[in-house]
Amino acid sequence: EDVVEVDYPPLLPPDPAQGNIRIMAYSPKNNLEPVRIVYNNWEIDKNSFETYPLKPITAAWGEVTNGTAIVASLVNKTTTSLEVATNISLDKVFIRNIYLAYFDNEDLQKYLQPIYVFEGDGKDGQANVYSITLYVSAVHPAWIEQ
């Protein structure tokens, strides 16, 4: 029997810069927990699926340009600090890559949700350069239950 390999879109976690498998170590001097391991591995049933329409990419791009896309990752490329960037206002954003993926949450989901991923770079008012990843739901709104 011939086995056909299918190329599936990538699975991306809430923060693509971290992933769903990570180990964090803390200094015992600060009375913090010594080691934390996060590992999520959900079995995907590739024989059970549904077909539904995707949102037009122009509508997804509209969510990016009007600021309603989810900022999944924002990393300051001009520093070696591991501090998470917060309350950043970017003056310019250059999207360099757009593709379809599936959202892989840290909590078990009944279904994988397709998302559009927008990756690029941005600059703030102080000339800091950031790598940015934005997520937009790819499911056509008519198929989303409220």
N, C-alpha and C positions, 0 to 999 in steps of 0.2 A: 504494500500500500504506500503510495506516494504521500509525503507530508508537505503541505504548502506552508511556508513561513509567511506570515503577514506582518507588515511593518505598521505598528500601531503608533499613534502620536504619543509623545512622552507624558509621563505622570509627573506633575509638579506639585510640591507642597505649598503651604501658605507663604513661606519665605524661601524662594528658590536659592538664596545665598546660603541657607542653612541645611535644608534637606530634612527628611523625617528620621534619619539615622544619625545620631550625634552623641558624643560623649563630652561632658563638661566636668572639669576638675576644679575644685576650689581649695584655697589655702586653709588648713585647719587652724591657723593662728587667728582667723577672723570668726571662729566658732560657727562657720557655715558647714553645710553638709559636705563631706569629703568628695564624693563622686556622684554624678547623676548620669544615667544612661537612658537615652530615649531611642526606642526602636519600634517602628510600626511596620507590620508586614501583613497586609490583607490579601487573601486569596481572591483572584479575579476570575469570575466565571465567564470565560470568553465564548461560551455556547449560548448564553442568555443575553439577548440584546434587543434594542428597539431602534427604529429609524424615525427620526423627526427632523424637521427643517432647522437649519442654522440661521442665525441672525445675519443679515447682509454685512459684509465687512465695512461698508460705508457707515452703517449705523454704529458699529463697534468703534470705528475711528471717531465718530461724533462724540461718543462717551469719553474718549481720550482727550479730544480737543476742548470739551466743555468741563473737564475736571471731575467727572463722575466715575472714572475707571478706578479700580482698586490698586493702590501702590503696594505691590508685593515685596519689593526690595528697593532700597535706596542706600547705596554705599558710597561714602566719600573716597574718591580715588586719589586725592591730594594729601592724604594723611595715612600714617601707618597705625593709627589708633583703632582699636577694636570697638570703640564706643558706637552705639547705634545712633544714626542720624535721626533727629526728631525736630519738629517745627521748622522745617526747611522750606523756603520759598524759592523755587527755581525760576530764573528769568528766561531761560531758553532750554528747550528739550529737543533733542535730535533722535528720532526713532530710526534705528538701523536694521531691525529685524522684526518680522511679524510672522507668527505661525500658530497653528492649532495644537492644543494639548488637552490633557484631562487634569482636573483639579483633584489632588490626592490629599484630603484632609487628615489631620492627626487623629480624628475620631472616625470610627467605622461608618461608612456611608452605604446606603442601599444601592445607589447608582453612582457611577462616575459621571461628573459633569464636564462637558466640553467647554473650554475657554479659549479665547483669543489671547495670545501673549504678545505684548509690545515691548521690545528691549531697545535700549539706547543709552544716551548720555545727556546730562544736563549741567547747567552752570547756575550758580547763585550769584548774588550781588557782590560777593567778596572774591570772585574768580575761582571758587572751589569747584572742582569737577566731580560729578556723581555718575555712577552707573545706576540706571533705573530700569525696573521691570514692572510693567502694569498688566493687570488681568481684567478682562471683560468677559462676562458670560456669553457663550456662543449660541445658546439655545434661543430660538426665536421666541419673543415675548408671548405670542399667542399660545405657546405650549407650557408656560410656567404657571403653576397654581399659586395663588396668593393665600 
